[in-house]
Amino acid sequence: MSRIAFDYDGIHTLAAEQAKRGVDVSWDGWTLVFWKPNTNGFNDRHGKFKNGKWGVQARVSVDSDGSWRVPVKYASTRRKGT
């Protein structure tokens, strides 16, 4: 899976831009968490119950060099209908 490396300022900019586009993105300490509603989240190892719904989360932790390597599909600014 292709990934894009972001530094501290870049990852915060990405998180803010994705939040403006309606993507459910949050921080868990130094880990960036993307969450998407999905009824199969109940059975998924990455499943998480949030806001009364099941979904699947993707967690991106900071590397030892201080960068976050975000999968391209989460770093894209394109969304369906936009």
PLY file of the C-alpha trace (Angstrom):
ply
format ascii 1.0
element vertex 82
property float x
property float y
property float z
element edge 81
property int vertex1
property int vertex2
end_header
0.00 0.00 0.00
1.38 3.39 -1.00
1.85 5.92 1.75
2.61 9.62 1.96
4.87 10.95 4.73
3.75 14.03 6.65
5.66 16.09 9.21
4.06 17.63 12.32
2.62 20.70 10.55
1.58 18.70 7.49
-0.35 16.08 9.43
-2.25 18.73 11.37
-3.12 20.49 8.12
-4.30 17.19 6.61
-6.46 16.44 9.67
-8.06 19.89 9.54
-8.75 19.66 5.78
-10.27 16.19 6.09
-12.47 17.32 9.00
-13.76 20.23 6.87
-14.71 17.69 4.17
-16.74 15.68 6.66
-14.26 12.88 7.28
-14.37 11.59 10.86
-10.77 12.15 11.93
-9.50 12.51 15.49
-6.38 12.24 17.61
-5.59 9.57 20.17
-2.42 10.97 21.70
0.07 11.11 18.82
-1.96 8.71 16.69
-4.27 10.01 13.96
-7.50 8.00 13.75
-9.78 7.83 10.70
-13.22 6.31 11.38
-15.90 5.35 8.87
-19.36 3.94 9.71
-19.71 0.31 8.67
-22.12 -2.27 10.06
-19.43 -4.93 9.59
-17.32 -3.10 12.16
-18.86 -5.37 14.80
-16.89 -8.31 13.37
-13.84 -6.43 12.11
-10.61 -6.43 14.12
-10.40 -2.69 13.46
-14.04 -2.18 14.45
-15.03 0.52 16.91
-18.38 1.55 18.35
-18.69 5.34 18.18
-21.65 7.71 18.46
-24.11 4.82 18.64
-22.84 3.17 15.43
-20.35 0.50 14.47
-17.55 1.48 12.15
-14.01 0.68 11.10
-11.02 2.76 12.09
-7.57 3.20 10.62
-4.85 4.36 12.98
-1.70 6.15 11.79
1.04 6.39 14.43
4.03 8.67 14.39
7.29 6.99 13.35
10.56 7.22 15.23
11.71 9.91 12.78
8.74 12.15 13.67
6.68 11.56 10.54
3.28 10.01 9.92
3.02 7.69 6.90
-0.60 7.97 5.81
-2.09 5.56 3.24
-2.86 7.39 0.00
-6.59 6.64 0.28
-6.75 8.64 3.53
-4.50 11.45 2.31
-6.59 12.09 -0.82
-8.63 15.27 -0.80
-11.12 13.84 -3.30
-14.41 12.51 -1.96
-17.46 11.15 -3.72
-19.77 13.95 -4.73
-17.14 16.68 -4.42
0 1
1 2
2 3
3 4
4 5
5 6
6 7
7 8
8 9
9 10
10 11
11 12
12 13
13 14
14 15
15 16
16 17
17 18
18 19
19 20
20 21
21 22
22 23
23 24
24 25
25 26
26 27
27 28
28 29
29 30
30 31
31 32
32 33
33 34
34 35
35 36
36 37
37 38
38 39
39 40
40 41
41 42
42 43
43 44
44 45
45 46
46 47
47 48
48 49
49 50
50 51
51 52
52 53
53 54
54 55
55 56
56 57
57 58
58 59
59 60
60 61
61 62
62 63
63 64
64 65
65 66
66 67
67 68
68 69
69 70
70 71
71 72
72 73
73 74
74 75
75 76
76 77
77 78
78 79
79 80
80 81
